Structure formats: C-alpha cells, structure tokens
Amino acid sequence: MATSPALPAGVPAAAVAPRPRAVLFLASCAHFVHDGFADILYVLLPIWAREFGLSFAQVGMIRTVYTGAMALFQIPAGLLAERWGERRLLAAGTVVTGAAFVAVGWAGGFATLLLLLLVGGLGSGVQHPLASTLVSTAYETGRRRAALGIYNFAGDLGKIGLPAAVGVVAAIAGWHSASAASGFVGIAAGAAILVVLGHLTAGAPATHRDVDRAAASGWGIRDRRAFAALAAIGVIDSGSRTPFLTFLPFVLIGKGLTTASIGLALGLVFAGGAVGKFVCGLAAERIGVIRAVILTEVATAIGIAAVVVAPLPVALAVLPLLGIGLNGTSSVLYGTVADLVSAHRRSRAYGLYYSITLGASALAPTLYGMLSDGVGVALTLATVSAVTLVAVPLALVLRPALAATPPED
C-alpha cells in the first residue's frame, strides 16, 4: 500500500509519514487498546450491578458517562491536534485512560466509578479523530479506504481480546485486579505510541502556515448534505449498538449463562463485528454505500430480535452473525467521511462526526436503561431492534447527496 509522491492541494509534504504501514500499525494498536477499554465495561457492568446494587438506569448511566466523555472530547481533540500534533495527544490520552482503569480497580462505589470513568472517557476521546487522521494522511494518495478498513478491523480485535481477557482474569483474581491489569496495558501502549510515532516523524504539530490555512476553511466539509446524512445514519447505528451491548449480558444471564462466560459471549459478537468491519467496507465498494447500509441494518434488526426470543444455545449461535451487521455499518460510514472533507481539516471534521455519533451512543444506554426498569430488558432490546430500521429510509435520502459529492479539492 505505498503512497505516491503527488499530494492533493492543502496537504503539506511534511504531514505525510514516510512509512505509512508503520503508521497504520501504530494507529491500529491505539484503536485496539481504546476499543478494548470501552468494551471491557460490558463485562464489568453485571459484576458492578451485583456488587453495588445498581438499577438498570444506573448501569446505563455508567455507560453513558464513559461514552459521553469520549464524545465531548472529540472536537477539542481535533482542534488541539492542529497545533499540538496528533502524536502527543494520542499518547497522552491513552496514558490517562489506562491510569483511570488502574484506579477503577480500587473503586468502592457508584459515584467513584462514575468519576473515574469520566476521566477515562475524556482520555479515550482523542483516539478516533487523531488515529483516523494519522491513517488518512499517511495514505493520502494510496489505498486510504482499505487502510481505514484495517484500522477499524483492529478496533474490533480489541473488542474481542481485552473483554475476554478481563472476563477470565476477573473470574480467577477478581474484577479489581482485572481492571488494574488492563489499565497498565494502556499506560504502556501510550508510551509506545509517543516513542514510535516520534521515530516515524508522524503526527507532529502543524506549522503556523498550515494552521492559518486551515483556519480559513471552517470545518472543511465539502458537501454538508452528504455529511449530515452520514451523521444521521451514524446516530441511529451507534444509538442502537451501544444499548444492545450494554443490556445483552443481562438477557443472556436470564437465559442461564454464567457471569464468567459473559466475556466469551461478547467475544462472539465482536468476532463477527471484526469480520463485518472488514467485509462490509469491501462490500460497499462493490454494491455501493446505500445497499451496504440497508443490508447491515436490516440484518442487525433481525439478529437482535432473534437473540431476544431464542433459547440460549440458539442465541449464542446467532451472536457472531449478528456482530457482522452490528459493526459492519460503521465501517461503511467511516470510510466515506474522509471523502467528504478537505484534507487539511480532517482532524476537526472527524472530531465533529465522532462527537455526533458518540453522543448518541452515550445517551442511548441511559434512556434504554430507564425503559428497562419499566418494561424489562427483553422488550427494551426489541425496541432497539425496531429503532435500527430507521436507518433504512435515511440511507435512501443519502443517495442523491452521495451522487452530488464533488471531487477532492
């Protein structure tokens, strides 16, 4: 995946790393760690609910605080990166998130958990806009969509590996030790990101001239209608996926699954999701973004409904297939964001997109948690299934907007 020497207007030559594959590897490692941290919570939530006597609304609030903090820091991260560089912010955010999870291992109650996860979420807010920008810039004239697909795939590997590992360690040594151990992994990853990206001269601060040029072009969105349509679909997709994963463990436990096996069950979902991230991105290039979105969202809605009504063995068998659609849509959408924004404003535009979609992802668990307290988890997930289908008409609205997208400036 080598890049060519020709660069689009607005991209300084110094911004493009000389070793794009190495940059892709580091960005993928960051995605692995941060997505793993986010989904460790799905393993720990049932444990915390039992130990601290939490309601479903409080369970949803924990998820909302972490994801909401991530959403709040997306845009500031993109803005700060224009002056400080992606390298320093990405490394610092990774260390902060790791330290927060180390401290979570000594948390003694609900309020302490919320405070520490707020800090961890803010630290993790740097990852999506900055790592995506690093990859997009490294492959500015190369196979950018394929590179972003690999980057997204690495995140799902983190969703598989870290939650499963935490589930096993928690069963053997307790959740306190499992959380602290995962945090030390994050601290080490942050240090490695700083050193290696520095060696690659990637993610350095922009020059004052580059910053001034960027400041004159707003958010860098070249087609507002297309960007708004993508963001709307992303809101539906993220706002359905996160509450489903938050309350899935409770449905499975109700069907007879042990708490120690929750991490492995979630691993089945994330394994399918990893395949979906890779396959659906390629499928979108063959059948188009619109068809890919419709197929993945319809498959997600059917899969969620099947998990709710099926007995435990069937539900577990459905999880990998469900994961393909559940995470596949995001790969289709992420690969299109870079096509709709100017290259020299990519950090800020990615920050805006992720802020919108993560905001929906943050709010949804609390709202669905309140619904679960009233009508039960099974009916709540059935509602999630129905809401997922709202993305289908939105995809149809997106069709003319994509057709009208102008070429890269």
C-alpha positions in Angstrom: 0.0 0.0 0.0 2.7 2.5 -0.9 1.7 6.1 -1.4 2.7 8.1 -4.5 4.7 11.3 -4.3 1.9 13.5 -5.6 -0.1 15.2 -2.9 -3.5 16.9 -3.0 -3.7 20.7 -2.5 -3.8 21.7 1.1 -1.6 18.8 2.4 1.9 19.7 3.4 4.5 17.2 2.4 5.9 17.1 5.9 2.5 15.9 7.2 2.7 12.6 5.2 4.7 9.9 7.0 7.4 8.2 5.0 6.4 4.8 6.3 2.6 4.6 6.0 2.3 0.9 7.0 4.1 1.6 10.3 1.8 4.5 11.0 -1.2 2.3 10.2 0.1 -0.4 12.6 0.5 2.2 15.5 -2.9 3.7 14.8 -4.4 0.2 14.7 -2.7 -0.6 18.1 -4.2 2.5 19.6 -7.7 1.5 18.2 -7.2 -2.0 19.6 -6.5 -0.6 23.1 -9.1 2.1 23.3 -12.0 0.0 21.8 -10.9 -2.8 24.2 -11.2 -0.4 27.1 -14.7 0.8 26.0 -16.0 -2.8 25.8 -14.4 -4.0 29.0 -17.3 -2.2 30.6 -19.8 -4.7 29.1 -18.1 -7.5 31.1 -17.8 -5.4 34.3 -21.3 -3.9 34.3 -23.1 -7.0 35.6 -20.4 -7.5 38.2 -20.8 -3.9 39.4 -24.6 -4.1 39.3 -24.5 -7.1 41.7 -21.7 -5.8 44.0 -23.0 -2.2 44.3 -26.8 -3.0 44.0 -27.3 -0.8 40.8 -30.5 -0.4 38.9 -30.7 -0.7 35.1 -30.8 3.1 34.9 -27.6 3.3 36.9 -26.0 0.7 34.7 -26.9 2.7 31.6 -25.6 5.8 33.3 -22.2 4.3 33.7 -22.0 3.5 30.0 -23.4 7.0 29.2 -20.7 8.8 31.3 -17.8 7.0 29.7 -19.1 7.3 26.1 -20.4 10.8 26.7 -16.9 11.9 27.9 -15.5 10.4 24.8 -18.0 12.3 22.7 -17.3 15.6 24.4 -13.6 15.5 23.8 -13.8 14.5 20.1 -13.9 18.1 18.7 -11.4 19.6 21.3 -9.0 16.8 20.4 -9.3 17.6 16.7 -8.8 21.3 17.4 -5.8 20.8 19.7 -4.2 18.4 17.2 -4.0 21.2 14.6 -1.5 23.0 16.9 0.0 20.3 19.1 0.0 17.4 16.7 -1.8 14.0 16.8 1.2 12.2 18.3 1.4 13.9 21.7 -2.4 14.0 22.3 -2.9 10.4 21.3 -0.2 9.2 23.6 -1.3 11.3 26.5 -5.0 10.3 26.1 -4.0 6.6 26.1 -2.0 7.0 29.3 -4.8 8.9 31.0 -7.4 6.2 30.1 -5.0 3.5 31.3 -4.5 5.3 34.6 -8.2 5.7 35.1 -8.8 1.9 34.7 -6.0 1.2 37.2 -7.8 3.5 39.7 -11.1 1.8 38.9 -9.6 -1.3 40.4 -9.8 0.4 43.8 -13.3 2.0 43.3 -15.6 1.5 46.2 -18.9 2.6 44.9 -21.1 4.0 42.2 -20.0 7.7 42.5 -16.4 6.8 42.4 -16.9 4.6 39.3 -18.6 7.5 37.5 -15.8 10.0 38.3 -13.0 7.6 37.2 -14.8 6.5 34.0 -15.5 10.2 33.2 -11.7 10.8 33.3 -11.0 7.6 31.3 -13.6 8.6 28.7 -12.1 12.0 28.2 -8.7 10.4 27.7 -10.1 8.0 25.2 -11.8 10.8 23.3 -8.5 11.5 21.4 -8.3 8.1 19.7 -10.9 8.2 16.9 -10.3 11.6 15.4 -6.5 11.5 15.8 -5.8 7.9 14.8 -8.2 8.2 11.8 -6.4 11.4 10.7 -3.0 9.7 11.0 -4.1 6.9 8.8 -5.9 9.1 6.3 -2.8 11.4 6.0 -0.4 8.5 5.7 -2.4 7.1 2.8 -3.3 10.4 1.3 -2.5 9.2 -2.2 -2.7 5.5 -1.6 -5.5 3.0 -0.7 -7.0 5.1 2.1 -10.3 3.3 2.3 -8.6 -0.1 2.6 -6.2 1.3 5.2 -9.1 2.7 7.3 -10.8 -0.7 7.0 -7.7 -2.4 8.5 -7.7 0.3 11.2 -11.4 -0.3 12.0 -10.8 -4.1 12.0 -8.0 -3.7 14.6 -10.5 -1.9 16.9 -12.8 -4.9 16.8 -9.9 -7.2 17.6 -9.5 -5.2 20.8 -13.2 -5.7 21.5 -12.7 -9.4 21.2 -9.4 -9.7 23.1 -9.5 -7.3 26.0 -13.1 -8.1 27.3 -12.4 -11.8 27.0 -9.1 -11.5 28.9 -10.7 -9.3 31.6 -13.6 -11.8 32.0 -11.1 -14.6 32.6 -8.9 -12.6 34.9 -12.0 -11.4 36.8 -13.2 -15.0 37.3 -9.7 -16.0 38.6 -8.4 -13.0 40.6 -11.5 -10.7 40.9 -12.6 -7.7 38.9 -10.4 -5.3 40.8 -7.2 -7.0 39.6 -8.6 -7.4 36.1 -9.4 -3.7 35.7 -6.0 -2.6 37.1 -4.1 -5.0 34.8 -5.9 -3.7 31.8 -5.0 -0.1 32.8 -1.3 -0.9 33.0 -1.6 -2.2 29.4 -3.0 1.1 28.4 -0.2 3.1 30.1 2.4 1.0 28.3 0.7 1.5 25.0 0.6 5.3 25.4 4.4 5.3 26.0 5.0 3.2 22.9 2.8 5.4 20.7 4.8 8.5 21.7 8.2 6.9 21.1 7.4 5.1 17.9 5.4 7.8 16.2 8.2 10.2 17.1 10.7 7.9 15.4 8.4 7.9 12.3 8.0 11.7 12.4 4.3 11.2 12.2 1.6 13.3 13.9 3.8 16.3 14.5 2.3 19.7 15.1 1.3 21.6 12.0 3.3 24.8 11.1 1.7 28.2 11.7 1.1 28.5 7.9 -0.8 25.2 7.8 -2.9 26.2 10.9 -3.7 29.6 9.3 -4.7 27.9 6.0 -7.0 25.5 7.9 -8.5 28.3 10.0 -9.7 30.0 6.8 -11.8 27.0 5.7 -14.3 26.3 8.5 -15.0 22.7 9.3 -13.6 21.5 5.9 -16.9 19.8 5.0 -17.2 19.9 1.2 -20.8 18.6 1.0 -22.9 19.5 4.0 -25.9 17.5 2.9 -23.9 14.3 2.4 -22.1 14.8 5.8 -25.4 15.4 7.6 -26.9 12.3 6.0 -23.9 10.2 7.1 -24.1 11.6 10.6 -27.8 10.9 10.9 -27.3 7.2 9.9 -24.3 7.1 12.3 -26.6 8.4 15.1 -29.1 5.6 14.5 -26.4 3.0 14.2 -24.4 4.0 17.3 -27.6 4.7 19.3 -28.8 1.1 18.7 -25.5 -0.8 19.0 -24.4 0.5 22.4 -27.6 -0.1 24.4 -27.9 -3.6 22.8 -24.4 -4.5 24.0 -25.0 -2.9 27.4 -28.0 -5.0 28.2 -27.2 -8.1 26.2 -25.3 -9.7 29.2 -28.5 -9.4 31.3 -30.6 -11.1 28.7 -28.1 -13.9 28.4 -27.8 -14.3 32.2 -31.6 -14.5 32.3 -31.4 -17.4 29.8 -28.9 -19.3 32.1 -25.4 -18.0 31.0 -22.9 -17.7 33.8 -21.3 -14.4 34.6 -17.9 -15.8 33.9 -19.0 -16.6 30.4 -20.2 -13.1 29.5 -16.8 -12.1 28.2 -16.7 -15.1 25.9 -20.3 -14.4 24.7 -19.4 -10.8 23.9 -16.3 -12.1 22.1 -18.6 -13.9 19.7 -20.3 -10.7 18.9 -17.1 -8.8 18.5 -15.6 -11.6 16.4 -18.5 -11.2 14.0 -18.1 -7.5 14.2 -14.4 -7.7 13.2 -15.4 -9.7 10.1 -18.2 -7.1 9.4 -15.8 -4.2 9.6 -13.5 -5.7 7.0 -16.1 -7.4 4.7 -18.7 -4.6 4.8 -16.1 -2.0 3.8 -15.2 -4.1 0.8 -18.8 -4.8 0.0 -19.6 -1.1 0.0 -17.1 -0.6 -2.8 -18.9 -3.3 -4.9 -22.6 -2.8 -4.2 -22.5 0.8 -3.0 -22.8 2.6 0.3 -26.6 2.7 0.2 -27.2 -1.0 -0.3 -24.5 -1.9 2.2 -26.1 0.2 4.9 -29.6 -1.2 4.2 -28.3 -4.8 4.3 -26.3 -4.4 7.5 -29.1 -2.5 9.4 -31.8 -5.0 8.4 -29.6 -7.9 9.4 -28.9 -6.2 12.7 -32.6 -5.7 13.5 -33.4 -9.4 12.7 -30.4 -10.6 14.7 -31.3 -8.6 17.8 -34.9 -9.9 17.7 -33.6 -13.5 17.3 -31.3 -13.2 20.3 -34.2 -11.9 22.5 -36.7 -14.7 21.6 -34.4 -17.7 21.0 -33.2 -20.2 23.7 -29.6 -19.7 25.0 -27.8 -22.2 22.5 -29.5 -20.6 19.5 -28.9 -17.1 20.8 -25.2 -17.8 21.2 -25.0 -19.2 17.7 -26.6 -16.1 16.3 -24.2 -13.7 18.1 -21.3 -13.9 15.5 -23.7 -13.4 12.6 -25.4 -10.5 14.4 -22.0 -8.9 15.0 -21.3 -8.7 11.3 -24.2 -6.4 10.7 -24.0 -4.7 14.1 -20.5 -3.3 13.4 -20.4 -3.5 9.7 -22.3 -0.3 9.1 -19.8 1.8 10.9 -17.0 0.7 8.6 -19.1 1.7 5.6 -19.7 5.2 7.1 -16.2 5.8 8.4 -14.7 5.1 5.0 -16.9 7.8 3.5 -16.2 10.6 6.0 -12.7 11.3 4.6 -14.2 11.7 1.1 -16.5 14.5 2.2 -13.9 16.8 4.0 -10.9 18.7 2.9 -7.6 17.1 3.8 -6.1 19.9 5.9 -9.3 20.0 8.1 -9.6 16.2 8.6 -8.9 16.1 12.3 -11.6 18.6 13.1 -14.1 17.1 10.7 -13.5 13.6 12.1 -13.9 15.1 15.6 -17.3 16.5 14.7 -18.5 13.3 13.1 -17.4 11.1 16.1 -18.8 13.7 18.5 -22.2 13.4 17.0 -22.3 9.6 16.8 -20.7 9.0 20.1 -23.1 11.5 21.7 -26.0 9.3 20.5 -24.1 6.2 21.7 -23.6 7.9 25.1 -27.2 9.0 25.7 -28.9 5.8 24.5 -27.9 3.4 27.3 -29.4 5.7 30.0 -32.6 6.2 28.0 -33.0 2.5 27.3 -31.9 1.7 30.9 -34.9 3.7 32.2 -37.1 1.9 29.8 -35.7 -1.5 31.0 -36.6 -0.6 34.6 -40.2 -0.1 33.5 -40.8 -2.8 30.9 -37.9 -5.3 31.2 -34.7 -5.8 29.3 -36.2 -8.2 26.7 -38.9 -5.7 25.5 -36.2 -2.9 25.5 -34.0 -4.8 23.2 -37.0 -5.5 20.9 -37.4 -1.7 20.8 -33.7 -1.3 19.9 -34.3 -3.8 17.0 -37.2 -1.6 15.7 -35.3 1.6 16.0 -32.3 0.2 14.0 -34.6 0.0 10.9 -34.9 3.8 10.9 -31.5 3.9 9.2 -33.1 2.3 6.1 -35.1 5.4 4.9 -32.2 7.6 5.9 -29.9 5.6 3.6 -32.3 6.3 0.8 -32.2 10.0 1.5 -28.4 9.8 1.3 -28.4 8.5 -2.3 -28.6 11.9 -4.1 -26.3 13.5 -1.6 -23.5 11.0 -2.4 -24.1 11.4 -6.1 -23.6 15.1 -5.7 -20.3 14.8 -3.8 -17.7 17.0 -5.6 -14.1 15.7 -6.2 -11.3 16.2 -3.7 -10.0 19.7 -3.7 
